[in-house]
Amino acid sequence: MAANVLVDASFLVALINRRDTKHHWATAQAATFPRPWKTCEPAVSEALYTLGSPGAQQLLLLLKRRSLVCGFQIAENIDDVIKLLEKYADVPMSLADACLVRMSEVYSDPILLTTDSDFRIYRRHGRQVVPCVTPR
């Protein structure tokens, strides 16, 4: 099992929104991967926006309970984040995705829970695949 479980906005939305097509997959992953999960503020912002007010309360509860923690300082990693955004501008890469790829570089033994197939394209440390768990 990975030492650091990272989650992106798509996973959080699928977990909270019962109507999401990946909801069952996300709940199965939530039961498998230990908390606290780590993410970044841009991913939380994306998830809050996508979920709207009903789902936002559940997401805030994950944060209050420390089941979800924002474990990334953009200011300390800005040069690397900008390099990723420039490298993948044609995808295009979101700020949240760039932060999560960078988190996969700085945290030991990471695994990212995501429904976003773009993470199959992104590379960490230049050429390494980002370790992800995605729906099949």
C-alpha contacts under 8 A as a table, 3 or more apart, distances in Angstrom:
res1	aa1	res2	aa2	distance
1	M	33	F	7.87
2	A	5	V	6.51
2	A	109	D	5.42
2	A	110	P	5.66
2	A	111	I	5.90
3	A	108	S	6.81
3	A	109	D	5.31
3	A	110	P	6.17
3	A	111	I	7.99
4	N	37	W	7.38
4	N	38	K	7.30
4	N	107	Y	6.71
4	N	108	S	6.77
4	N	109	D	6.11
4	N	110	P	4.64
4	N	111	I	6.36
5	V	33	F	7.06
5	V	34	P	7.53
5	V	35	R	7.62
5	V	36	P	7.70
5	V	37	W	5.19
5	V	38	K	6.09
5	V	110	P	5.88
5	V	111	I	5.14
5	V	112	L	6.01
5	V	113	L	7.35
6	L	37	W	5.66
6	L	38	K	4.70
6	L	39	T	5.63
6	L	100	L	7.45
6	L	103	M	7.98
6	L	104	S	7.82
6	L	110	P	6.83
6	L	111	I	5.93
6	L	112	L	4.54
6	L	113	L	6.21
7	V	11	F	6.27
7	V	12	L	7.14
7	V	37	W	6.48
7	V	38	K	6.22
7	V	39	T	5.50
7	V	112	L	5.50
7	V	113	L	4.87
7	V	114	T	6.34
8	D	11	F	5.54
8	D	12	L	6.55
8	D	39	T	6.47
8	D	43	A	5.70
8	D	96	A	7.60
8	D	97	D	7.62
8	D	100	L	7.31
8	D	112	L	7.43
8	D	113	L	6.62
8	D	114	T	5.70
9	A	12	L	5.08
9	A	13	V	6.07
9	A	43	A	4.83
9	A	44	V	6.33
9	A	46	E	5.98
9	A	47	A	4.80
9	A	114	T	7.68
10	S	13	V	5.16
10	S	14	A	6.09
10	S	47	A	7.09
10	S	114	T	5.90
10	S	115	T	5.64
10	S	116	D	6.56
11	F	14	A	5.13
11	F	15	L	6.03
11	F	26	A	6.31
11	F	113	L	6.20
11	F	114	T	4.88
11	F	115	T	5.91
12	L	15	L	5.07
12	L	16	I	6.19
12	L	26	A	7.97
12	L	47	A	6.51
12	L	59	L	7.66
13	V	16	I	5.30
13	V	17	N	5.71
13	V	20	D	7.58
13	V	47	A	5.85
13	V	50	T	7.23
13	V	51	L	6.37
14	A	17	N	5.42
14	A	18	R	7.22
14	A	20	D	5.36
14	A	21	T	7.36
14	A	22	K	5.48
14	A	23	H	4.62
14	A	26	A	5.94
15	L	18	R	7.23
15	L	22	K	7.80
15	L	23	H	5.28
15	L	24	H	7.74
15	L	26	A	4.96
15	L	27	T	5.70
15	L	30	A	7.81
16	I	23	H	7.44
16	I	55	G	6.29
16	I	58	Q	6.92
16	I	59	L	7.42
17	N	20	D	5.44
17	N	23	H	6.70
17	N	51	L	7.24
17	N	55	G	6.73
18	R	23	H	5.71
19	R	23	H	6.99
20	D	23	H	5.22
21	T	24	H	7.72
22	K	25	W	5.29
22	K	26	A	6.17
22	K	115	T	7.56
22	K	135	P	7.43
23	H	26	A	5.09
23	H	27	T	6.19
24	H	27	T	5.20
24	H	28	A	6.25
25	W	28	A	5.20
25	W	29	Q	6.35
25	W	135	P	6.58
26	A	29	Q	5.08
26	A	30	A	6.09
27	T	30	A	4.95
27	T	31	A	6.34
28	A	31	A	5.27
28	A	32	T	6.42
29	Q	32	T	4.94
29	Q	33	F	6.01
29	Q	113	L	7.80
30	A	33	F	5.62
30	A	34	P	7.48
31	A	34	P	7.47
34	P	37	W	7.30
35	R	67	S	5.43
35	R	68	L	7.19
36	P	66	R	6.38
36	P	67	S	4.31
36	P	68	L	5.28
36	P	69	V	6.60
37	W	67	S	6.16
37	W	68	L	4.84
37	W	69	V	6.24
38	K	68	L	5.89
38	K	69	V	5.05
38	K	70	C	5.78
38	K	71	G	5.69
39	T	43	A	6.66
39	T	44	V	7.45
39	T	68	L	7.18
39	T	69	V	6.22
39	T	70	C	4.95
39	T	71	G	6.04
39	T	72	F	7.23
39	T	100	L	7.04
40	C	43	A	5.47
40	C	44	V	6.54
40	C	69	V	7.90
40	C	70	C	4.82
40	C	71	G	6.19
40	C	72	F	5.60
40	C	96	A	6.89
40	C	99	C	6.75
40	C	100	L	7.03
41	E	44	V	5.05
41	E	45	S	6.12
41	E	70	C	6.12
41	E	72	F	7.87
41	E	96	A	7.67
42	P	45	S	4.98
42	P	46	E	6.17
42	P	95	L	6.55
42	P	96	A	4.77
42	P	99	C	7.96
43	A	46	E	5.08
43	A	47	A	6.14
43	A	96	A	4.97
43	A	97	D	7.77
44	V	47	A	5.11
44	V	48	L	6.04
45	S	48	L	5.15
45	S	49	Y	6.17
46	E	49	Y	5.23
46	E	50	T	6.13
46	E	96	A	7.94
47	A	50	T	5.10
47	A	51	L	5.92
47	A	56	A	7.94
48	L	51	L	5.27
48	L	52	G	6.05
48	L	53	S	7.82
48	L	55	G	7.51
48	L	56	A	5.32
48	L	59	L	7.35
49	Y	52	G	5.52
51	L	54	P	7.09
51	L	55	G	4.95
51	L	56	A	5.90
52	G	55	G	5.92
52	G	56	A	5.83
53	S	56	A	4.95
53	S	57	Q	6.66
54	P	57	Q	5.97
54	P	58	Q	7.56
55	G	58	Q	5.35
55	G	59	L	6.47
56	A	59	L	5.05
56	A	60	L	6.09
57	Q	60	L	5.09
57	Q	61	L	6.19
58	Q	61	L	5.00
58	Q	62	L	6.47
59	L	62	L	5.16
59	L	63	L	6.55
60	L	63	L	5.01
60	L	64	K	6.08
61	L	64	K	4.91
61	L	65	R	6.05
62	L	65	R	5.30
62	L	66	R	6.17
62	L	67	S	5.14
62	L	68	L	5.45
63	L	66	R	4.98
63	L	67	S	6.12
63	L	68	L	5.00
63	L	69	V	6.22
64	K	67	S	7.68
65	R	68	L	7.56
66	R	69	V	5.82
72	F	99	C	7.71
72	F	103	M	6.96
73	Q	76	E	5.50
73	Q	77	N	6.63
74	I	77	N	5.08
74	I	78	I	5.44
74	I	81	V	7.65
74	I	99	C	7.28
75	A	78	I	5.22
77	N	80	D	5.57
77	N	81	V	6.14
77	N	102	R	7.80
78	I	81	V	5.02
78	I	82	I	6.01
79	D	82	I	5.23
79	D	83	K	6.25
80	D	83	K	5.07
80	D	84	L	6.35
80	D	102	R	7.13
81	V	84	L	5.18
81	V	85	L	6.27
81	V	95	L	7.81
81	V	98	A	5.58
81	V	99	C	6.14
81	V	102	R	6.61
82	I	85	L	4.98
82	I	86	E	6.11
82	I	98	A	7.95
83	K	86	E	5.14
83	K	87	K	6.02
84	L	87	K	5.01
84	L	88	Y	6.11
84	L	93	M	7.99
84	L	98	A	5.89
85	L	88	Y	5.39
85	L	89	A	5.68
85	L	92	P	7.91
85	L	93	M	5.90
85	L	94	S	7.33
85	L	95	L	7.21
85	L	98	A	6.23
86	E	89	A	5.13
87	K	90	D	7.95
88	Y	91	V	5.47
88	Y	92	P	5.87
88	Y	93	M	5.62
88	Y	122	Y	7.64
89	A	92	P	4.60
89	A	93	M	5.93
90	D	93	M	7.65
91	V	118	D	7.71
93	M	97	D	6.13
93	M	98	A	6.59
94	S	97	D	5.15
94	S	98	A	6.31
95	L	98	A	5.11
95	L	99	C	6.18
96	A	99	C	5.13
96	A	100	L	6.20
97	D	100	L	5.08
97	D	101	V	6.15
97	D	119	F	7.96
98	A	101	V	5.19
98	A	102	R	6.18
99	C	102	R	5.04
99	C	103	M	6.05
100	L	103	M	4.81
100	L	104	S	6.20
101	V	104	S	5.07
101	V	105	E	6.63
101	V	122	Y	7.52
101	V	123	R	7.54
101	V	124	R	6.19
101	V	130	V	6.96
102	R	105	E	5.04
102	R	106	V	6.46
102	R	124	R	7.13
103	M	106	V	5.16
103	M	107	Y	5.86
104	S	107	Y	5.62
104	S	108	S	7.63
104	S	110	P	5.69
104	S	111	I	7.51
104	S	112	L	7.79
104	S	124	R	7.05
104	S	130	V	6.89
104	S	131	P	7.90
105	E	108	S	7.61
105	E	124	R	6.09
105	E	125	H	6.55
107	Y	110	P	6.09
110	P	131	P	6.79
111	I	130	V	7.88
111	I	131	P	5.13
111	I	132	C	5.40
111	I	133	V	7.08
112	L	130	V	7.66
112	L	131	P	6.15
112	L	132	C	4.50
112	L	133	V	6.11
113	L	132	C	5.87
113	L	133	V	5.06
113	L	134	T	6.37
114	T	117	S	7.94
114	T	132	C	6.97
114	T	133	V	6.43
114	T	134	T	5.45
115	T	134	T	5.33
115	T	135	P	6.25
116	D	119	F	6.26
116	D	134	T	7.52
117	S	120	R	5.64
117	S	121	I	7.63
117	S	134	T	7.72
118	D	121	I	5.29
118	D	122	Y	6.59
119	F	122	Y	5.09
119	F	123	R	7.93
119	F	130	V	6.63
119	F	132	C	7.51
120	R	123	R	7.99
120	R	129	V	7.11
120	R	130	V	7.11
121	I	129	V	7.96
122	Y	129	V	6.96
122	Y	130	V	6.77
123	R	126	G	5.67
123	R	127	R	5.24
123	R	128	Q	5.17
123	R	129	V	5.04
123	R	130	V	5.84
124	R	127	R	6.09
124	R	128	Q	5.06
124	R	129	V	6.23
124	R	130	V	5.90
125	H	128	Q	6.02
